[in-house]
Amino acid sequence: MSLARKLLPGLLLICIPLQVLAWNWRTRITLSLKDQPLFTACEKIEKAYGIHFSYSRDVVKMNQRVTIDAKEMSLRRVMEILFSENGIQYKRIGDQLVLTVKQSNTRTISGFVEDARSGEKLIGATVYSPQQRIGTVTNQYGFYSLTVPRDSISLLVSYTGYLSTPATLKDKENRQVHFKLNPSNTLQEVEITENLPKLQEQTQMSKVNLAVSQVKAMPRMLGEEDVLRTIQAMPGVSGGTEGSSNIHVRGGSPDQNLILLDGTPVYNSSHLFGIFSVFNPDIIKNVDLYKGAFPARYGGRLSSVVDISMKDGDMYNYHGEISVGLLASRGMLEGPIVKGKTSFIITGRRTYADMFLQDAARNGMKLGDKGSLWAYFYDANIKVNHIFSDRDRIYLSAYGGQDNMKLTRDKQFDSVGITPKRYHEQINFRLGWGNQAYSLRWNHIFNPRLFSNLTLNYSQFYFLTDYRYKYEALDSIREKDNMFGRYYSKVHNAGGRIDFDYRPNPRHAVRFGMQAISHIFQPGITRFNNVSDDQLLTDTMYNNRTSAGVELSLYIEDDWRIGDSMHLNLGVHTSGFLVPSSAYISVQPRLGFRYLLPRKWAFKISYTQMTQYIHLLSNSATFLPTDLWVAATNKVPPMFSTQVAIGLAKTFQGEQFEISLEGYKKTMHNVIEYVEASGNFQSATSNWEDNVIIGRGWSYGGELLLQKKKGSLRGWIGYTLAWSERAFPNVNHGRVFPYKYDRRHDIEIVLTQRLGKRWELSAQWEFATGTPLTLPTASYEQIVDVSPHLPPSRQDPSEVDLVGDRNTLRMQNTHRLDIGATYTVIRRKRRHMLNLSFYNVYNQQNPFFYYYKRNGAQQRELTMVSLLPILPSIAYAIRF
Amino acid sequence: MRKIRWIIGSLLILTACEKKVDITVPYSGDKIVVNSFVQPDSTVYIRVTRSQPPGSNAFPEVPDATVSLTASGIPVQTQWQVIGGRGYFVSRTPAAKGMMYRIQVSAAGLDTVSASDTLPRAPLLKEAFAQAGGNRVKFVLKDLPGKDFYRFRLYAAAPDNKELPLRRELFRFDPSYNNSFTDVATENFLETALVSDERFDGREITIVMQTQDVNMKDEHLILEVTSLTNASWQYLKTLELQTANKGNALVDLSRVYTNVVKGYGILGGVNAANLYIQIK
């Protein structure tokens, strides 16, 4: 036997296992196919990599067409792409991949629901299987996933304002199906609104969804539509002081609201010291307010979450809108960059009162010919989104807004009062604040049951004031100043999060994810440079310190259908906060339970815990942009709250009406008050913690909301019965006292009525019992001088008012009616809209605050100040 | 910030409607009010009045009160005097530095009250200057290490007596020390500036005050810089805030500090130094 013959059997023995081991699941595969049958893919892999496939052509449908572009991808991933979604199971047996039909009784239909005309993704559209009576709703990105029995062949897709669309499925396989819905009435403008399932079909409670069409239909103040003002009209939400757009939710303070714009927190949500919100209604697609029962995916604030989604922009056509009001003008433009693939939307808004007051300001304030006075706010939004594939989509959104006051004087004077003196004065003074918020989001569909969203975001809020003062005496006097001062405070927030939406089967809807946020605080930095007669007096900075904190969180929640009548939403939000001096960990359970009672009433109960790691230092009567954000420390620990809610809810009469009744109790720990005497532009210096007192808060009550959501007459009636209390060791001798926005009763009635195709009328009436009031409990003489022989003050005489216990009195009750009418006409494909509104139509004098005012006889009288009388307004908009 | 809130508050008032209202406000009852600033080497003037229901602006004196004033435990005799139509308990001897002053006041039907304070060190001033036709007063303040509080005031002196203050002058203080950013834009001139030394502790600084009126040649100004104890500082600062914020909707009514036990008011130590400035 030759040597070769001797070796051959051995080589064969070696080669067989070598061939078997020539590939494994990590073998890198490169394969590119476009709309080719599956068997072609198998043939190519077999030829290129020696991987054999074994299957029965009668059983396994290998003529299904696939598209794949894999470069150096693992074999397992390639197999998943080729087979998993086509109902084919693969298994390695020896050196072969054996293909069989996946033995499953169900299949998963997934995809997006969108507006057929604009491509705008529809949030909360219902995808329903009439046969099985099961359904789902699209998520925040318009994505749905519905697992149904394999033999389900029909679906019904519906959405308010759109024609319900039946869909018949051709086969029994997993499918990605995108639905395009047409508006039901093309004469009416269709606003994209959330269209949640009936209340008895939602485990979520303590949530309010706002239709943007409703925001636009509300009576306006000074011609401006306002999302937060509309939220104020919901039970459980109070606006605080009259005219303010702040929101106080279930006894919480405004700093306890997490306001998200496309997933990015916005720290200060108001313009003009709280009169208008920063959200331009033209950009808003959807608004969700959570007052309690917080889903596990939210965290970081105690009292509410306002989740605002911006529109994506029309994928197919260009549109625009220009609106002119008494206070501000707005513009919006949207359209495709690449039709069907990429779209944009851009909006802007600015007030213009200052433009008309330039001459008056120049003369009245002696600003000089080069001087000016600007006082305005503006905001702008831009969003671009691009569809990479059926599985991948990216969104880039940005918001920027500012309130600014700029005064410039450049003038030569000839006198000081009545005394002749020539001098030249230059003043540049600026005061302003603003937000910036940016987010980049990437949607990816791993498979029909697993959707993900990756978000990177950045948010900033700042307050700034500065001056440059130059003074030079002319003629023979040497007198020259050059002064500069700046004060600013900032809070930055940069973060990333990834969220997964997993629908393993019809009984479970699982969401999970994680988040990391870096907070940076600069609470009041000042800088001065002062040169007088060429002598440098000051050149320094104060409180130039930056502190940081990192917040990490993980969450998971499962919306579990235990039975036809019983559902459970079980979740947990775990977070940690790292600051140089401390580390905090918080495990926050989130529980929701729903049980379907007879007559289709749903009984709901929820339990949630929330933790807030950042504090707002405020010593104002209301919340102002000058308030300072700081991180929790070991001396001032994070706030946390526990809330229990119980309720009944029902949608009835063909989904025309919704009613919900809820009771709640919330306890808050480590709420703070800043007791530093309010000086000029204060800073949170290294010892700010010494000026903080730490206490507790409680709020409890009941809320009733009856809504009519369909028909020409829509609106709601809301009633709130509430108590909100606080306790601090050194306030009111440590006793529990009412929180400053505690209102016992609050009634809101909002109605909108369409009259024909052109008119829409609206009315809003609200009544609220008075908020707590603190007035002096005695007055006494003051002193400022050592001796009575010194010359008296030039100022009015004054006295000391003794401030006793806090919030022992009540302001008078408030009520107000606002009305509005909008006339809409379409001419040459352009929609013209004229709105006329009256705020406080019967001119009710509601209290804003009380104080002792000196009358002509120098007697002091308790005086009530009302701020907002009847305010008519008119606004015109054209949409094209 | 206080000024910003004041400006906004004023704008709000301009657009607002006001009306007198009747609300039954609980009254915390009559208490003795003791008011006195004690200055070394000066007579002590003590006002004793009664507190009144909220909103009052006239406060009855208590001339029959029993006033017991001591300096580090040594009794200081006082006598009732009416000066300019107002009654004072006036010490027979001037206050002395380094003493702890304590007062106890009792009157029929009222709780007996007491208060105490020390006297602060004097401020160190030099090189005051004001030129004719100018709007500036310049001087040097030497601050010693440790926490100090100051009050700055300016007087026009009598033509025939440069040490006799005639009237109060209005001025703007350097914003570097009190953060008064908006004074520049609002042309806000004040009688008083209250400043702590947290920004110049232990240093010698040159301060320039901008006067509202033009300095007239050969006239005299009196610069008064007063050191304050912590109690005096807290009283004056909180009083300034309450006065400035009266009628301001954006600020809660602030409390005025008192160191009078079972009553109201202040017994505060001060130490004023004056510089007499001839305008050249």
Interface residues (C-beta under 8 A of the other chain):
Chain A: T241 F273 L407 V416 G417 T419 K421 I427 F429 L431 T465 D466 Y467 Y469 A473 D475 S476 I477 R478 E479 D481 M483 G485 Y487 T526 F528 N530 S532 Q535 L537 T538 T540 Y542 N619 S620 A621 T622 L624 T626 A677 S678 G679 N680 F681 Q682 L773 T774 L775 P776 T777 A778 S779 Y780 E781 Q782 I783 V784 D785 V786 S787 P788 H789 L790 P791 S793 R794 Q795 P797 S798 E799 V800 D801 L802 V803 G804 T808 L809 Q812 Q845 F848 F849 Y850 Y851 Y852 K853 R854 Q858 Q859 R860 E861 L862 T863 M864 V865 S866 L867 P869
Chain B: M1 R2 K3 I4 R5 I8 L12 I13 T15 A16 C17 E18 K19 K20 V21 D22 I23 V25 P26 Y27 S28 G29 K31 V33 N35 S36 F37 V38 Q39 S42 T43 Y45 R47 T49 R50 S51 Q52 P53 P54 G55 S56 N57 F59 I83 G84 R86 Y88 Q131 G133 G134 N135 R136 K138 Y155 P165 L166 R167 R168 L170 D174 P175 S176 N178 N179 S180 F181 T182 V184 A185 E191 T192 R199 I205 T206 I207 V208 Q210 Q212 D213 V214 L236 K237 T238 L239 L241 Q242 T243 N245 K246 G247 A249 L250 V251 D252 L253 S254 R255 V256 Y264 G265 I266 V270 A272
